Amino acid sequence: MTATQSPITTHVLDLSRGRPAAGIAVTLEREVGGTFVMIAAGMTNADGRITDLLPAGSLEPGTFRITFRLGAYWKALGLECFFPEAALVFVVRD
């Protein structure tokens, strides 16, 4: 990780079309007192990446959830989707 890069990044690929998935809304939440609280949001760029969700050096240990809002992406392509959103929960220990 470079000094200016977010400690949490993402890269979304549209495997059905063989290219990056641009324009997907993403939210990042942190668990606080048993509830997830949004701490960042972004949109994937033309390369399917978000590299600036958090300021460099701002990540502390905890439980996080990142959610990808996929429904709008597929709708814009004129397609239906099975998963309108996908969420991943992960733990940062240090």
C-alpha positions in Angstrom: 0.0 0.0 0.0 1.3 3.4 -0.9 1.3 6.3 1.6 -1.7 7.9 -0.2 -3.8 4.8 -0.9 -6.9 3.9 1.0 -6.3 1.0 3.5 -9.4 -0.7 2.0 -9.8 -0.8 -1.8 -12.0 -2.9 -4.1 -11.9 -4.1 -7.7 -15.2 -5.4 -9.3 -15.1 -7.4 -12.4 -18.1 -8.4 -14.7 -17.0 -11.9 -15.5 -20.0 -12.4 -17.8 -18.8 -9.7 -20.1 -15.0 -10.1 -19.4 -14.4 -6.5 -18.3 -14.3 -4.3 -15.2 -17.7 -3.3 -13.7 -17.9 0.5 -13.8 -20.6 2.4 -12.0 -21.3 0.1 -9.1 -22.3 1.9 -5.9 -20.4 0.6 -2.8 -20.8 1.3 0.9 -18.4 0.6 3.7 -19.7 0.2 7.2 -18.1 -0.5 10.6 -19.7 -2.3 13.4 -20.2 -0.1 16.4 -22.0 -1.5 19.4 -23.6 -4.3 17.5 -24.9 -2.0 14.7 -23.2 -1.3 11.3 -22.6 2.4 10.7 -21.7 3.7 7.3 -18.2 5.2 7.2 -17.6 5.6 3.4 -19.2 5.3 0.1 -18.0 5.3 -3.5 -18.6 4.3 -7.1 -16.4 2.0 -9.1 -14.5 3.8 -11.8 -14.0 2.7 -15.5 -11.5 0.1 -14.3 -14.0 -1.3 -11.7 -12.0 0.0 -8.8 -12.4 2.3 -5.8 -9.1 3.3 -4.4 -10.1 6.2 -2.1 -12.7 4.8 0.2 -10.8 5.8 3.3 -7.9 8.2 4.0 -4.5 6.6 4.2 -3.6 5.5 7.7 -7.2 5.7 9.0 -8.0 2.1 9.4 -8.3 0.7 12.9 -9.1 -2.9 14.0 -12.8 -3.8 13.9 -15.6 -5.6 12.0 -16.6 -4.1 8.7 -19.2 -4.7 6.0 -18.7 -3.7 2.4 -21.9 -3.8 0.2 -22.0 -3.8 -3.6 -25.3 -2.5 -5.1 -25.4 -4.6 -8.2 -29.1 -4.2 -9.2 -28.7 -0.8 -10.8 -25.6 -2.0 -12.8 -27.5 -4.9 -14.4 -30.6 -2.8 -14.9 -28.6 -0.2 -16.8 -27.4 -3.1 -19.1 -31.0 -4.1 -19.6 -30.6 -7.3 -17.7 -32.1 -8.8 -14.6 -29.9 -10.0 -11.8 -30.1 -12.7 -9.2 -28.2 -10.7 -6.5 -29.3 -7.0 -6.4 -26.6 -6.5 -3.8 -23.7 -8.5 -2.3 -22.3 -7.8 1.2 -19.1 -9.1 2.7 -18.3 -8.9 6.4 -14.7 -9.0 7.4 -12.5 -8.4 10.5 -9.4 -6.3 10.6 -7.2 -7.4 13.5 -4.3 -5.0 13.1 
